[in-house]
Amino acid sequence: MLRTARGPQTPGSHPTPRMQSSAHRRRVPAMQAKSSVQRQHPAALRDQPGRGIWAHTCETSNPTNPDDLWLIVGLGNPGREYVGTRHNVGFACIDHLGEFGGISVSSKQNKAIVGRGTLFGQKVVLAKPQTFMNLSGDSVGALMRYYKVNRDHLIVLFDDLDTELGKARAQPQGSHNGHNGMRSIIQHLRNERDFPRIRIGIGRPPGQMPPAAWVLKKFSSADEEQLWTTFAQLEDKVETILEGRLVPTQVQGKRKGPR
């Protein structure tokens, strides 16, 4: 069972983690170098009533300088029945980044739950679209227009069948590879695919289980322990992208087949 603090995080619910420099963080083991919230499971893996009820405010303009702001989006489905499932690991990643950086992801905007703050010295907006996976582009497109964010300042976090559990892979661009949320985003970007993304490993289903059934299964307690390895890698991948150090040669592995 999940061992967490109860309820969604708020700015006063825990001390704001102190961001450490890359040099300092590399002098200690990866899991020890992370934030003070490292053993508190993300809100997206907890039972949160009311997430499936959506009423949004659609904004149309904002003076934000696009060169100063990054939009980091985690994909998933709203609603209690999807909490803790593999398909919602993108939401869990956003919650973890919010806790890591002391960012409250709780405001409703452009069909998403969002939070604004700073990660690794960069201004960011963390977002969890509430449109259901297949329509993720509706929310992402609206958020990009509102914050005037270009594609090179968009990072999408999503579940990946062909990456093993406990791993995260960063890529500077690519296709949707059968992922419906990514397909929707690419369509809203007029089929442009040159934006960073991080594939969060959930592994292939066992036996003859259909992938569609596998992604909707909840993580076991043992799986959740492996997610802490994923979150440690996630922080490093996000830092790499925000610092402009992600290059095509860092793309690892190839797709093994259709989803």
N, C-alpha and C positions, 0 to 999 in steps of 0.2 A: 504494500500500500504506500501511497505517497506520504512523505513526512515533511510537511511544509507548514509555514505560517498560514493562518486562515485568511481568506478574502484577498481581493486584488490589492496590489501595492499602491500606496499613496506616498507623496513626498515625505511625510513624517513617520512612515512606518518602519524605517530602518535608517541607520547612518548612511550618508552619502559616501560611496566608495571613493577612496583616493586614487586617482589615475596615476599609474607609475610609468616612468620612462621605459622605452624599449630596452635600454642598456641594463637598467635595474632588474627588469622582469626576466631577462635571460640569465641572470646569475643564480636563480633559484629554480626548482622544478616547476614545470608549466602550471600544474594545478595549484601550487602554493603561491604563484605569482599573480594569481587572479584576484578578483574583488572579494570583499568581505562577505558577499552574499553567496559564496560558491556552493554551499550545501543547502540552499533554499531553492526548492524546485520552482521553475517558472510558472507564472499564473496560467498559461495556456495548457498546462498539464493538470490543472486543478479543476474541480467542479465549480463553475461560475454561473449561477442562475442569471437569466436575463440577457445573455449575450446574443441570443437569437432575435431579440426584439430591436428593430432598427428604425430610428428616426434621425435623418441627417440634415445638416446645414450645408448647402452647396455654395461655396464662395467663388468669386470670379476674378478677384484682383488682389495683388499684394506687392509691395515695393521691394521684396527681398531680392538681393543681388544673387543671381544664379551661381556665380563663381564662388560664393562663400557658403553655400548650403548643399548638403547631400540628402537625398531621399532614400531611406533604407526600408524596403517593403518585405514583410514576411507573408507568405501565402497560406491560406487555410479556409475553412468553412465556419461560419458563425453557428451558434446553437449548442446546447448542452450535450446533445448526442455525439458531437464531434470532438468534444474536449478529450485530450489525451490520445488521440489517434495519430497514426503515422502521417496521414495527409496534412495534419495540422502542426507538424513540427516547425514550419515557418513561423507560426504564431509563437511557439515556445521560444524560438530563437530571438524574436523581437522582445519578448518579456525578459529574457536573460540579458540582452543588451541594455534594456531599460534599467534593470536592477544594477547591472555593472556600472553604468554611467550615472546613476541617480536621476534617471529621466522617468517621469510619470507618464505612462502611455494610457491615457484615460479620456481624452477629449474626442468628441465626435465631429468629423469634418469630411466632406466630400465622400460619403459612403465608406468611411474608415474610422477606426479608433487610432488616434495619433498622439504623439508626444514630441516635444521639441527640446533639444539640449545640446550637449557637446560630448563627442567621443574622440579620444586621441587628438585633441586640439582642434577638431573640425566641428563646425555647426552642422547638426543633423536633425532630420525629422524621421522618427520611427513610426511605421504605419502598419496596421493590420486591416486590409480591406474586408468589408462586411457584406459583400455582394454575392457570396458563394464563389467557389473556385473558378467555374467556367466563365464568370463575368468580371474577373479581377481587373481586366483592363479598363473597365468603366471607372473604377475608383482611382487606379494608378494614373490614368490619363488626366483626370480632373485634378489630382494632387500636383502633378507636374505643371499643369497650366497655372494653378493657383500660386505655387511657390516659384514659378519660372525656372524650373530645373531642367537642364538639358540631359540627353541620354547618358552622357559620360559622367553625370553626377547621380545616376540612378543605380541602386544595388538591389537585386531581388534575391531573396532567400526562399528556397523551395525544396520539397522532398524529392529524393532521387532513388529510384529502385536499383540502379546499376552502381551505386556507391554503397559500400558496406556500412552497417551501423557503427557509429563511433568515428566516422570520417566526415570531413567537409572538404569540398573541392571548389576552388575559385577559378573563374574563367572570365576573360575580358569581353567575350562575345560568344554567340552560338545560336543554334536553332532551339525550338521548343522540345524536340525529341519526344513528342507525344504527350507532354504535360499540358493539361487543359488550361491551367492558370497562366503558364508562360505563353501558350498559344494566344490567349486573349490579349495579353499585354503587347505582344509583337504585332497583332492585328491593329491595336489602337495606336501603335507607333508607325503605322503605314508600312508594316513588314520590315522595318529597320531592326536589326538584331545586335547592333554594336553597343551594348551596354553591359556592365559587369553583373555577374550573378554568382551566387554561392550555392552549390548543390549539397544538400544535407542528406547524408546516407541513411536509408531505412532498410536496405538489403532487399533481396529477391524473396518472394513468398516460398514457403516450404512445399514440397511435393507438387501436386497439381492444382493448388489453390490459385484462382484467378487473381491477377494483380489488382483488379478493381475491388475485390473483397479484402485483400491484404492491406491496402492503404487505409482502409476504414477500420482496421482492427486497432485496439488500444495497445500501447506499450506495456509490457510486463514490468515487474519490479526490477528484474535483472536488466532489461533493456534500458530502463531509466538510469541505472547506474552508468551504462555505457554512454548515455547522452552527455555526461559531464566531460568525457573526453572530447565529444563533439563540440561542446560549448567552448572548451579551451582552444580548440582549433579555430572555431568561429571567430573568436576575438582576434586571433592572429591574422586571419584572412581579411577581416574588416579593416584592421590597421594597415595591412599591406595595400589594400585598395585606396583607402583614404590618403595614404602617403604617396600615391602614384607609383607604386613599385610593382604593380601587377603587369606582366608582359606576356605575350603569346607563348613564350617558351615555358612558362610556368603551368600551362594547361596539362593536366595529368590524366592519362587513361583515355580509353575510347568507349563509346557506347557498345553494349553487348548485343543489343537487339531491340525490337519494338516493345513498347510498354503494354 
